[in-house]
Amino acid sequence: MRDLFFVAFLAAFFAAGFRRPFLFVLAYVYIDIVSPQRLTYLLLNTIPISLIAVALAVGGFALADDKSDVRFAPRQALIVLLLLYCGLTTRSADFPVEALEKWAWVWKTLAFAAFLPLTLRTKLRIEALLLVMIASASSIIIVGGLKTIASGGGGYGTLNLMVSNNSGLYEGSTISTVAVAIIPLILWFARHGTIFPPGWKGTAFCYALVFACLLIPVGTSTRTGLLCIGLVALLMLRDAKRKLLYLGLIAAAGMVAVPFLPSAFTERMGTIKTYKGDESASTRLAVWGWTWEYAKEHPLGGGFEMYRQNQIRYDTEKVEGDGTNATVDRKLTVDRARAFHSAYFEMIGEQGFPGLAIWAMINLGGLLRMEVLRRRYAKPDMGDAWIAPLAGALQSAHIVYLLGAAFIAIAFQPFVYMLIGAQIGLDTYLARKRASQAFRPMRPVRTAKLAA
């Protein structure tokens, strides 16, 4: 039944795309986020639906889309530059076979991110892209939220999000980061969305979805998710009209929620304070130290999957007892081939300092451009009230990602590059809009002068 549903859904999407080619772009976004071929048992496993979708998307844009005044933004050029640089490091990678496996999906992510803004020529398209991104992620988030409620909390690495493969958005820390990051965008849709008619039903669904997003870090028991929740609450403070009331409500909500949190979640969150006694945290610190030393000797990076050569030694400390009778139990652990657990060290180790610099410019450039738009449209003209809140929501989502990326190796996560594509699309759309408004035809002026 699941196989038939996905096949029918994608067939309908593709059929509609021949009348409106932008739907092919949205189909690829859905396929890349949800990966329905991983959810089905038979029908889609042998069909290259991602390749079909992207071919139709690019072909539809080339043949049928309006390309007048197409703008190629500087950040798109940086994405292309990062793509080329990653290609070079892959050719000289320390682990060439393993590097090619990661390169096989990274180049598609970067290429589509550079292409996506070219198709975002209208407000409707920008809104449709964000809606499909949120809906696609929500198909995972809602399932996770329901299972969290039903099971009383789930647990770290045990919450099943429809697939047993713990990768991509189905990985606990990654889906926690994405779930919290899209909360500002969901709230934007509750106030400014136009694809669905405004009303209490849409608003209620948006707030219910926000609740489901907050449940994901609880169900997965990820410390990264908890930090992201704190950050998004802080970022929303800047747009709150009554800041003291907002802070009071947040504090009250936290106090009410704590007694209902599962013990597995609270115990794992407690390891934030005692990180020296937690093997996972100690491993990350050791890997980061090893990667930094490697980068100093290999400043151009070791290519994808270079972490496989690391060999680390670290101590864990466990305090037993209290007061004057407390004892510290130290244990030396030796490990190897441990993953980065950080996008920043992922970039330093794999792509070196040049790759990190390009990646940082792509991300920091997005934050800067969204802040420019927030301030430029802080006092909007008629019909532009949606712009500053959307720029702020995209910026907040990006900041939450950058925090989560400090603890997860998601430097090339496709969902984030779609978010960056939406930022660029909004920026270029508004630039075209300002240019058309500033244009004044000269012919009537010359006629007036001749009459005079």
Salt bridges, closest charged atoms under 4 A:
ASP65 OD2 - ARG125 NH1 2.83
ASP66 OD2 - ARG121 NH2 3.72
ASP69 OD1 - ARG71 NE 3.62
GLU127 OE1 - LYS123 NZ 3.16
ASP239 OD1 - ARG374 NH2 3.45
ASP278 OD2 - ARG223 NH1 3.03
GLU293 OE2 - LYS296 NZ 3.26
GLU305 OE1 - ARG308 NH2 3.11
GLU317 OE2 - ARG330 NE 3.37
ASP335 OD2 - ARG338 NH1 2.57
GLU346 OE2 - LYS102 NZ 2.65
GLU350 OE1 - LYS102 NZ 3.00
GLU371 OE1 - ARG374 NH1 3.04
GLU371 OE2 - ARG375 NE 2.79
ASP384 OD1 - LYS433 NZ 2.55
ASP427 OD2 - ARG369 NE 2.71
